[in-house]
């Protein structure tokens, strides 16, 4: 009869532990929800650039820190440089669009 009481207590502890775990996972999801897209993009980028990192590491003689730095800077340059070029041309186009809109507002459509 003592085993039945201990088994019931163990069962209650298991259910309480499982409920706490589910509550903890739900809380983690609520906290991480705004960052899920960034986390998924980080996973995609790290998975797709792993062969580049491995190649750079082999070329640098197994120096992992240096390989990580070179790979990160290279990928950042490949992403940032085109964005800067597009951004600078976009600012010129926006300035021209603002002049055109002011002209249309003052003089009307041609």
Beta strands, then each sheet from edge to edge (+ up, - down):
end
